[in-house]
């Protein structure tokens, strides 16, 4: 049966086992790296730099600033900072403040 059919006719709910709900180390590493990497990209303001690409497209600096208002820049920088904090917390979760954490075997 396809997954599309499950949307309209879902399977009955069931209790998940402890093994199915455990965190895995690769998941923790990947989410930590994503948070640090993409958060760093957003927090440094890289998406808002006026580059030669925009200049070649005929976009002026005033038009570029109009397309990226200050509230948008501050919002994305703040979101990037939150992703960095998430990456730090997620990356240090298993060995600093939650030492009894058990990981899924794979």
C-alpha distances in whole Angstrom, upper triangle without the diagonal:
4,7,8,7,8,11,12,11,11,11,15,17,19,22,21,24,27,25,22,25,27,28,28,31,30,28,32,33,31,31,35,36,34,36,39,38,37,39,42,41,41,44,46,46,45,43,46,48,50,50,51,47,48,51,50,48,51,50,53,54,54,51,49,51,50,46,46,48,49,47,44,45,46,43,41,44,43,40,40,43,40,38,40,41,38,38,41,40,36,38,41,39,38,42,44,43,40,42,40,36,34,31,28,29,27
4,5,6,7,9,11,11,11,12,16,18,19,22,22,24,27,25,22,24,27,27,27,30,28,26,30,31,29,29,33,33,31,33,36,35,34,36,39,38,38,41,43,43,41,39,42,45,46,46,47,43,44,48,47,44,47,47,50,50,51,47,45,47,46,42,42,44,46,44,40,42,43,40,38,41,40,37,37,40,37,35,38,39,35,35,38,37,34,36,39,37,37,40,43,42,39,41,39,36,34,31,28,28,26
4,5,5,7,9,10,9,10,14,15,17,20,19,22,25,23,20,21,24,24,25,28,26,24,27,29,26,26,30,30,28,30,33,32,31,33,36,35,35,38,40,40,39,36,39,42,44,44,45,41,42,46,45,42,45,44,47,47,48,45,43,44,43,40,39,41,43,40,37,39,40,36,34,37,37,33,34,36,34,31,34,35,32,32,35,34,31,33,36,34,34,38,40,39,36,38,37,33,31,28,26,27,25
4,5,5,7,9,10,12,16,17,20,23,22,25,28,27,23,24,27,27,28,31,29,26,29,31,28,28,32,32,29,31,34,34,32,34,37,36,35,38,41,40,39,36,39,42,43,43,44,41,41,45,44,41,44,43,46,46,47,44,42,43,42,38,38,40,42,39,36,38,39,36,34,37,37,33,34,37,35,32,36,36,33,33,37,36,33,35,38,36,37,40,42,41,39,41,39,36,34,32,29,30,28
4,5,5,6,8,10,13,16,18,22,22,25,28,27,24,25,28,29,29,33,31,28,32,34,31,30,34,35,32,34,37,37,35,37,40,39,38,41,44,43,42,40,43,45,47,47,48,45,45,48,48,45,48,47,50,50,50,47,45,46,45,42,42,43,45,42,40,42,42,39,37,40,40,36,37,40,37,35,38,39,36,36,39,38,35,37,40,38,38,42,44,43,40,42,40,37,35,33,30,31,30
4,5,5,4,7,10,12,15,18,18,21,24,24,20,21,25,25,27,30,28,26,29,31,29,28,32,33,30,32,35,35,33,35,38,38,37,40,42,42,41,39,42,45,46,47,48,45,45,49,48,45,48,47,50,50,50,47,45,46,45,41,41,42,44,41,38,40,41,37,36,39,38,34,35,38,35,33,36,36,33,33,37,35,32,35,37,35,35,39,41,39,37,39,37,33,32,30,27,28,27
4,6,6,9,12,13,16,19,20,23,26,25,22,22,25,26,27,30,29,26,29,31,28,27,31,32,29,30,34,34,32,33,37,36,35,37,40,39,39,37,39,42,44,44,46,43,42,46,46,43,46,44,47,47,47,44,42,43,42,38,38,39,41,38,35,37,38,34,33,36,35,32,33,36,33,31,35,35,31,32,36,34,32,34,37,34,35,39,40,39,37,39,37,34,33,31,28,30,29
4,6,10,12,14,18,21,22,25,28,28,25,25,29,29,31,34,33,30,32,35,32,31,35,36,33,34,38,37,35,37,40,39,38,41,44,43,42,40,42,45,47,47,49,45,45,49,48,45,48,46,49,49,49,46,44,45,44,40,40,42,43,40,38,40,41,37,36,39,38,35,37,39,36,35,38,38,35,36,39,38,35,38,40,38,39,42,44,42,40,42,41,37,36,34,31,33,32
4,7,9,12,15,19,20,23,26,27,23,24,28,29,30,34,33,30,33,35,33,32,36,37,34,35,39,39,37,38,42,41,40,43,46,45,45,42,45,48,50,50,52,48,48,52,51,49,51,50,52,53,52,49,48,48,47,44,44,45,46,43,41,43,43,40,39,42,40,37,39,41,38,36,39,40,36,37,40,38,36,38,41,38,38,42,44,42,40,42,40,36,35,33,30,32,31
4,6,9,12,15,16,20,23,23,19,20,24,25,27,30,30,27,29,32,30,29,33,34,32,33,36,37,35,36,39,39,38,41,44,43,43,41,44,47,48,49,51,47,47,51,51,48,51,49,52,52,52,49,47,47,46,43,43,44,45,42,39,41,42,38,37,40,38,35,36,38,35,33,37,37,33,34,37,35,32,35,37,34,35,39,40,39,36,38,36,33,31,29,27,29,28
4,6,9,13,14,17,20,21,17,19,22,24,26,29,29,26,29,32,30,29,33,34,32,33,37,37,36,37,41,41,40,42,45,45,45,43,46,49,51,51,53,50,50,54,53,51,54,52,55,54,54,51,49,50,49,46,45,46,47,44,42,43,44,40,39,41,40,36,38,39,36,34,37,37,34,34,37,35,32,35,37,34,34,38,39,38,35,36,34,31,29,28,25,27,26
4,7,10,12,16,19,20,17,18,22,24,26,30,30,27,30,33,31,30,33,36,34,34,38,39,37,38,42,42,41,43,46,46,46,45,47,50,53,53,55,52,52,56,56,53,56,54,57,56,56,53,51,52,51,48,47,48,48,45,43,45,45,41,40,42,41,37,39,40,37,35,38,38,34,35,37,35,32,35,37,34,34,37,39,37,34,36,33,30,29,27,25,27,27
4,7,9,13,16,17,14,15,19,21,23,27,27,25,27,30,29,28,31,33,31,32,35,37,35,36,39,40,39,41,44,44,45,43,46,49,51,52,54,51,51,55,55,53,55,53,56,55,55,52,50,50,49,46,45,46,46,43,41,43,42,39,38,40,38,35,36,37,34,33,35,35,31,32,34,32,29,32,33,30,30,34,35,33,30,32,30,27,25,25,22,25,25
4,6,9,13,14,12,13,16,19,22,25,26,24,26,29,28,27,30,33,31,32,35,37,36,36,40,40,40,41,45,45,45,44,47,50,52,53,55,52,53,56,57,54,57,55,57,56,57,54,52,52,51,48,47,48,48,45,43,44,43,40,39,41,39,36,37,38,34,33,35,34,31,32,34,31,28,31,32,29,28,32,34,32,28,30,27,25,23,22,20,22,23
4,7,10,12,10,10,14,17,20,23,24,22,24,27,27,26,29,31,30,31,34,35,35,35,38,40,39,40,44,44,45,44,47,49,52,53,55,53,53,57,57,55,58,56,58,57,57,55,52,52,52,49,47,48,47,44,43,44,43,39,38,40,38,35,36,36,33,32,34,33,29,30,32,29,26,29,30,26,26,29,31,29,25,27,24,21,20,19,18,20,21
4,7,8,6,7,10,13,16,20,21,19,20,24,24,23,25,28,27,28,31,32,32,32,36,37,37,38,41,42,42,41,44,47,50,50,53,50,51,54,55,53,56,54,56,54,55,53,50,50,50,47,45,46,46,43,41,42,41,38,36,38,36,33,34,34,31,29,31,30,26,27,29,26,23,25,26,23,22,26,28,26,23,24,21,18,17,16,14,16,17
4,5,5,7,9,13,15,18,20,18,20,23,24,23,25,28,28,28,31,33,33,33,36,38,38,39,42,43,43,43,46,48,51,52,54,52,52,56,56,55,58,56,58,56,57,55,52,52,52,49,47,48,48,45,43,44,43,39,38,39,37,34,35,35,32,30,32,30,27,27,29,26,23,25,26,22,21,24,26,25,21,22,19,16,14,14,12,14,16
4,6,5,6,10,13,16,18,17,18,21,22,21,23,26,26,27,29,31,31,32,34,36,36,37,40,42,42,42,45,47,50,51,53,51,52,55,56,54,57,55,57,55,56,54,51,51,52,49,46,47,46,44,42,42,41,38,37,38,36,33,33,33,30,28,29,28,25,25,26,23,20,22,22,19,18,21,23,21,18,18,15,13,11,11,9,12,14
4,6,5,9,10,14,15,15,16,19,20,20,22,24,25,26,28,30,30,31,33,35,35,36,39,41,41,41,44,46,49,49,52,49,50,54,54,53,56,54,56,54,55,54,50,51,51,48,46,47,46,44,42,42,41,38,37,37,36,33,33,33,30,28,29,28,24,24,25,23,20,21,22,19,17,20,23,22,18,18,16,13,10,9,6,9,11
4,6,9,10,14,15,13,15,18,19,18,21,23,23,24,27,28,28,29,32,33,33,35,38,39,39,38,42,44,47,47,49,47,48,51,52,50,53,51,53,52,53,51,48,48,48,45,43,45,44,42,39,40,39,36,34,35,34,31,31,31,28,26,28,27,23,23,25,23,19,21,22,19,18,22,24,23,20,20,18,15,12,11,8,10,11
4,7,9,13,15,12,14,17,17,17,19,22,21,22,25,26,26,27,30,31,31,32,35,37,37,36,39,42,45,45,48,46,46,50,50,49,52,50,52,50,51,49,46,46,46,43,41,42,41,39,37,37,36,33,32,33,31,28,28,28,25,23,25,24,20,21,22,20,17,19,20,17,16,19,21,20,17,18,16,13,11,10,8,12,13
4,7,10,12,11,11,15,16,15,17,20,20,21,23,25,25,26,28,30,30,31,34,36,36,36,39,41,45,45,47,45,46,50,50,49,52,50,51,50,51,49,46,46,47,44,41,42,41,39,37,37,36,33,32,32,30,28,27,27,25,23,24,22,19,19,20,18,15,16,17,14,12,16,18,17,14,15,13,9,7,6,5,9,11
4,7,9,7,7,11,12,12,13,16,17,17,19,21,22,22,25,27,27,28,31,32,32,33,36,38,41,41,44,42,43,46,47,46,49,47,48,47,48,46,43,43,44,41,38,39,39,36,34,34,33,31,29,29,28,25,24,24,22,19,20,19,16,15,17,15,11,13,14,11,10,14,16,15,13,14,13,9,8,5,6,9,11
4,6,5,6,9,10,11,12,15,16,17,19,20,21,22,24,26,27,28,30,32,32,32,35,37,41,40,43,41,42,46,46,45,48,46,48,46,48,46,43,43,44,41,39,40,39,37,35,35,34,32,29,30,28,26,25,25,23,20,20,20,17,16,17,16,12,12,14,12,10,14,17,17,14,14,14,10,9,5,5,7,8
4,5,5,6,9,10,11,12,14,15,17,18,20,21,22,24,26,26,28,31,30,31,34,36,39,39,41,40,41,44,45,44,47,45,47,45,47,45,42,42,43,40,38,39,38,37,35,34,33,31,29,28,28,25,23,24,22,19,19,19,16,14,15,14,11,10,12,11,9,11,15,16,14,13,14,11,10,6,8,9,9
4,5,5,6,9,10,10,12,14,15,16,18,19,21,22,24,25,27,29,28,28,32,33,37,36,38,37,38,41,42,41,44,42,44,43,44,43,39,40,41,38,36,38,37,36,33,32,32,30,27,27,27,24,22,23,21,18,18,19,16,14,15,15,12,11,13,13,12,14,17,19,17,17,18,14,13,10,10,11,10
4,6,5,6,8,10,11,12,14,15,16,17,20,21,22,23,25,27,27,27,30,32,35,35,37,36,37,40,41,40,43,41,43,41,43,41,38,38,39,36,34,35,35,33,30,30,29,27,25,25,24,21,20,21,19,16,16,17,14,12,14,14,10,10,13,12,12,15,17,18,16,17,18,14,13,10,10,12,11
4,6,5,6,9,10,11,12,14,15,16,18,20,21,22,24,26,26,26,30,31,35,35,37,36,37,40,41,40,43,41,42,41,42,41,37,37,39,36,33,35,34,32,30,29,28,26,24,23,23,20,19,19,17,14,14,14,11,9,11,10,6,7,9,9,9,12,14,14,13,14,15,12,12,10,11,13,14
4,6,5,6,9,10,11,12,14,15,16,18,20,20,22,25,24,25,28,30,33,33,35,34,35,38,39,39,41,40,41,39,41,40,36,36,38,35,33,34,33,32,29,28,28,26,23,23,23,20,18,18,17,14,14,14,12,9,11,11,8,6,10,10,11,12,15,16,15,16,18,15,15,12,14,15,15
4,5,5,6,9,10,10,12,13,15,16,18,19,21,23,22,22,26,27,31,30,33,31,32,36,36,36,38,37,38,37,38,37,34,34,35,32,30,32,31,30,27,26,26,24,21,21,21,18,17,18,17,13,13,15,12,9,12,13,10,9,13,13,14,16,18,19,18,19,21,17,17,15,15,16,15
4,6,5,6,9,10,10,11,14,15,16,17,20,21,21,21,25,26,30,30,33,31,32,35,36,35,38,36,37,36,37,36,32,32,33,31,28,30,29,27,25,24,23,21,19,19,18,15,14,15,13,10,11,12,9,7,10,10,7,8,12,12,13,16,17,17,17,19,20,17,17,15,16,18,17
4,5,5,6,8,10,10,12,14,15,16,18,20,20,21,24,26,29,30,32,31,32,35,36,36,38,36,37,35,37,36,32,32,34,31,28,30,28,27,25,23,23,21,19,18,17,15,13,13,12,9,8,9,7,4,7,8,6,5,9,10,12,13,14,15,16,17,19,16,18,16,17,19,19
4,5,5,6,8,9,10,12,14,15,16,19,18,19,22,24,27,27,29,28,29,33,33,33,36,34,35,33,35,34,30,31,32,30,27,29,28,27,24,23,23,21,18,18,18,16,13,14,14,10,9,11,10,7,9,11,9,8,12,13,15,16,17,19,19,20,22,20,20,18,19,21,20
4,6,5,6,8,9,10,12,13,15,17,16,17,20,22,25,25,28,26,27,30,31,31,33,31,33,31,33,31,28,28,29,27,24,26,25,24,21,20,20,19,16,16,16,13,11,13,12,8,9,11,10,7,11,12,10,10,14,15,17,19,20,21,21,23,24,21,22,20,21,22,21
4,6,6,5,8,10,10,11,14,15,16,16,19,21,25,25,28,27,28,31,32,31,34,31,32,30,32,31,27,27,28,26,23,24,23,22,20,18,18,16,14,13,13,10,8,9,8,5,5,8,6,4,8,10,9,9,13,14,16,18,18,19,19,21,24,21,22,20,22,24,23
4,6,5,6,9,10,10,12,14,14,16,19,20,24,24,27,26,27,30,31,31,34,31,32,30,31,31,27,27,29,27,23,25,23,23,20,19,18,17,14,13,13,12,9,9,10,7,5,8,8,5,7,10,10,9,12,14,17,18,18,19,20,22,24,22,23,22,23,25,25
4,5,5,6,9,10,11,13,12,14,17,18,21,21,24,23,24,27,28,28,31,28,30,28,29,29,25,25,27,25,22,24,23,23,20,18,18,17,14,13,15,13,9,11,12,9,8,11,11,9,11,14,13,12,16,18,20,21,21,23,23,25,27,25,26,24,25,27,26
4,5,5,6,8,10,11,11,11,14,16,19,20,23,21,22,25,26,26,28,26,27,25,27,26,22,22,24,21,19,21,20,19,17,15,16,15,11,11,12,10,7,10,11,7,8,12,11,10,13,15,14,15,18,19,22,23,23,24,25,27,29,26,27,25,26,28,27
4,5,5,6,8,10,11,12,14,16,20,21,24,23,23,26,28,28,29,27,28,25,27,26,22,22,24,21,18,20,18,18,15,13,13,12,9,8,9,7,4,6,7,5,5,9,9,8,11,13,13,14,17,18,21,22,22,22,24,26,28,26,27,26,27,29,29
4,5,5,6,9,9,11,13,15,18,19,22,22,22,25,27,27,29,26,27,24,26,26,22,22,24,22,19,20,19,19,17,14,14,14,11,9,11,10,6,7,10,8,7,10,12,10,12,15,15,15,17,20,22,23,23,24,25,27,30,28,29,27,29,31,30
4,6,6,7,6,8,11,12,15,16,19,18,19,22,23,23,25,23,24,21,23,23,19,19,21,19,16,18,17,18,15,12,14,14,10,9,12,11,7,10,12,10,10,13,14,13,15,18,18,18,21,23,25,26,26,27,28,30,33,30,32,30,31,33,32
4,6,5,6,7,9,11,15,16,20,19,19,22,24,23,25,22,22,20,21,21,17,17,19,17,13,15,14,14,11,9,10,10,6,5,8,8,5,8,10,9,10,13,14,14,16,18,18,19,22,23,26,27,27,27,29,31,33,31,32,31,32,34,33
4,5,8,9,11,12,16,18,21,21,21,24,26,26,27,24,24,21,22,22,19,18,20,18,15,16,14,14,12,9,9,10,7,4,7,8,5,6,9,9,8,11,13,13,14,17,18,19,21,22,26,26,25,26,28,30,33,31,32,31,33,35,34
4,6,9,9,10,14,15,19,19,19,21,24,24,25,22,22,19,21,21,18,17,20,18,15,16,14,15,14,10,11,12,10,7,10,11,8,9,13,12,11,14,16,16,17,20,21,21,23,25,28,28,27,28,30,32,35,33,35,33,35,37,36
4,6,6,7,11,13,16,16,16,18,21,21,22,19,19,16,17,18,14,13,16,15,11,13,12,13,11,7,9,11,8,7,10,11,9,11,14,14,14,17,18,18,20,22,23,23,26,28,31,31,31,31,33,35,38,36,37,36,37,39,38
4,5,6,9,10,14,13,14,16,18,18,20,17,18,16,18,18,14,14,17,15,12,15,14,16,13,10,13,14,11,10,13,14,11,13,16,15,15,19,20,19,21,24,24,24,26,29,31,32,32,33,34,36,39,36,38,36,37,38,37
4,6,9,10,13,12,12,15,17,16,18,15,16,14,16,15,11,12,14,12,10,13,13,14,11,9,12,12,9,10,13,13,11,14,17,16,16,20,20,20,22,25,25,25,28,30,32,34,33,34,35,38,40,37,38,36,37,39,38
4,6,9,13,12,11,13,16,16,16,13,13,11,13,12,9,9,11,10,7,10,10,12,10,7,11,12,10,10,14,14,13,16,18,18,19,22,23,23,25,27,27,28,31,32,35,36,36,36,38,40,42,40,41,39,40,42,41
4,6,10,10,9,11,14,14,15,13,12,10,13,13,9,10,13,12,10,13,13,16,13,11,14,16,13,13,17,17,16,18,21,20,20,24,25,24,26,29,29,30,32,34,37,38,37,38,40,42,44,42,43,41,42,44,43
4,7,8,7,8,11,11,12,9,9,7,10,10,7,9,12,11,10,13,14,17,15,13,16,18,16,16,20,21,19,22,24,24,24,27,29,28,30,33,33,33,36,38,41,41,41,42,43,45,48,45,47,45,45,47,46
4,5,6,7,9,10,11,10,11,10,13,13,10,12,15,14,14,17,18,21,18,16,20,21,19,19,22,23,21,23,26,25,25,29,30,29,31,34,34,34,36,39,41,42,42,43,44,46,49,46,47,45,45,47,45
4,5,5,6,8,10,10,11,11,15,14,12,15,17,16,17,20,21,24,22,20,23,25,22,22,26,26,24,27,30,28,29,32,33,32,34,37,37,36,39,42,44,45,45,46,47,49,51,49,50,47,48,49,47
4,5,5,6,9,9,11,12,15,14,12,15,17,15,16,19,21,23,21,19,23,24,21,22,25,25,23,26,29,27,28,31,32,31,33,36,36,35,39,41,43,44,44,45,46,48,50,47,48,45,46,47,45
4,5,5,7,5,8,9,12,10,8,11,13,12,13,16,18,21,18,17,21,22,20,21,24,24,23,26,28,27,28,31,32,31,34,36,36,36,39,41,44,45,45,46,47,49,51,48,49,47,47,48,46
4,5,5,6,7,8,11,11,10,13,15,14,15,18,20,23,21,20,23,25,23,24,27,27,26,29,31,30,31,34,35,35,37,40,39,39,42,44,47,48,48,49,50,52,54,51,52,50,50,52,50
4,5,7,10,12,15,13,13,16,18,16,18,21,24,26,24,23,26,27,25,26,30,30,28,31,33,32,33,36,37,36,38,41,41,41,44,46,48,49,49,50,51,53,55,52,53,50,51,52,50
4,6,9,12,14,12,11,15,15,14,16,19,22,24,22,21,25,26,24,25,29,28,27,30,33,31,32,36,36,35,38,41,40,40,44,45,48,49,49,50,51,53,55,52,52,50,50,51,49
4,6,10,11,10,10,14,14,14,16,19,22,24,22,22,25,26,25,26,30,30,29,32,34,33,34,37,38,38,40,43,42,43,46,47,50,51,51,52,53,55,57,54,55,53,53,54,52
4,7,8,6,6,10,11,10,12,15,18,20,19,18,22,23,22,23,26,26,26,29,31,30,31,35,35,35,37,40,40,40,43,45,48,49,49,49,50,53,55,52,53,51,51,52,51
4,5,5,6,9,10,11,12,14,17,20,19,18,21,23,22,23,26,27,26,29,31,31,32,35,36,36,38,41,41,41,44,46,49,50,49,50,51,54,56,53,54,52,53,54,53
4,5,5,6,9,10,11,12,14,17,16,15,18,21,20,20,23,25,24,26,29,29,29,32,34,34,36,38,39,39,41,43,46,47,46,47,49,51,53,51,52,50,51,53,52
4,5,5,6,9,10,11,13,16,16,15,18,20,20,21,24,25,25,27,29,30,31,33,34,35,37,39,40,40,43,44,48,49,48,48,50,52,55,52,54,52,52,55,53
4,5,5,6,9,10,13,16,15,15,18,20,19,21,23,24,24,27,29,29,30,33,34,34,36,38,39,40,42,44,47,48,47,48,49,52,54,51,52,50,51,53,52
4,5,5,6,9,11,14,13,12,16,17,16,17,20,21,21,23,26,26,27,29,30,31,33,35,35,36,39,40,43,45,44,44,46,48,50,48,49,47,48,50,48
4,5,5,6,8,11,11,10,13,15,15,16,19,20,20,22,24,25,26,28,29,30,32,34,35,36,38,40,43,44,43,43,45,47,50,47,49,47,48,50,49
4,5,6,9,11,11,11,14,16,16,17,20,21,21,24,25,26,28,30,31,32,34,36,36,37,40,41,44,46,45,45,46,49,51,48,50,48,49,51,50
4,6,10,11,9,10,14,14,14,16,19,19,19,22,24,24,26,28,29,29,32,34,34,35,38,39,42,43,43,43,44,47,49,46,47,45,46,48,47
4,7,8,6,7,10,11,11,12,15,15,16,19,20,21,22,25,25,26,29,30,31,32,34,36,39,40,39,39,41,43,46,43,44,43,43,46,45
4,6,5,7,9,10,11,13,14,16,17,19,20,21,23,25,26,27,29,31,32,33,35,36,40,41,40,39,41,44,46,43,45,44,45,47,46
4,5,5,6,8,10,11,12,14,15,16,18,20,21,23,24,26,27,29,30,31,33,34,38,39,38,37,39,42,44,42,44,43,44,47,46
4,6,5,6,9,10,10,12,14,15,16,18,20,21,22,24,26,27,28,30,32,32,36,37,36,35,37,40,42,40,42,41,42,45,44
4,6,5,6,8,10,10,12,14,15,16,18,20,21,22,24,26,26,28,30,31,35,36,35,34,36,39,41,38,40,39,40,42,42
4,5,5,6,9,10,10,12,14,15,17,18,20,21,23,24,25,27,29,30,33,35,33,33,35,38,40,38,39,38,39,42,41
4,6,5,6,9,10,10,12,14,15,17,18,20,21,23,24,26,27,28,32,33,31,31,33,36,38,36,38,37,38,41,41
4,5,5,6,9,10,11,12,14,15,16,18,20,21,22,24,26,27,30,32,30,30,31,34,36,34,36,35,36,39,39
4,5,5,6,9,10,10,12,14,15,16,18,20,20,22,24,25,29,30,29,29,30,33,35,33,34,33,34,37,36
4,5,5,6,9,10,11,13,14,15,17,18,20,21,23,24,28,29,27,27,29,32,34,32,34,33,34,37,36
4,5,5,6,9,10,11,12,14,15,17,18,20,21,22,26,27,26,25,27,30,32,30,32,31,33,36,36
4,5,5,6,9,10,10,12,14,15,16,18,20,21,24,26,25,24,25,28,30,28,30,29,30,33,33
4,5,5,6,9,10,10,12,14,15,16,18,20,23,24,23,23,25,28,30,27,29,28,29,32,31
4,5,5,6,9,10,11,12,14,15,17,18,22,23,21,21,23,26,28,26,28,28,29,32,32
4,5,5,6,9,10,11,12,14,15,16,20,21,20,19,21,24,26,24,26,25,27,30,30
4,5,5,6,9,10,10,12,14,15,18,20,19,19,20,23,25,22,24,23,25,27,27
4,5,5,6,9,10,10,12,14,17,18,17,18,19,22,24,22,24,23,25,27,28
4,5,5,6,8,10,11,12,16,16,15,15,17,19,22,20,23,22,24,27,28
4,5,5,6,8,10,10,14,15,15,14,15,18,20,18,20,19,21,24,25
4,6,5,6,8,10,13,14,14,14,15,18,20,17,19,18,20,22,23
4,6,5,6,8,11,12,11,12,14,16,19,17,19,18,21,23,24
4,6,5,6,9,11,10,9,11,13,16,14,17,17,19,22,23
4,6,5,8,10,11,11,11,13,15,12,14,14,16,19,20
4,6,7,9,9,11,11,13,15,13,15,14,16,18,19
4,6,6,6,7,9,10,13,12,14,14,17,19,21
4,6,6,6,6,8,10,8,11,12,15,18,19
4,6,7,5,6,8,6,8,9,13,15,17
4,6,6,5,9,8,11,12,15,17,19
4,6,6,10,10,14,15,19,21,23
4,6,9,9,13,15,19,21,24
4,6,6,9,12,15,18,21
4,5,9,11,15,17,20
4,6,10,13,15,19
4,7,10,13,16
4,7,9,13
4,6,9
4,6
4
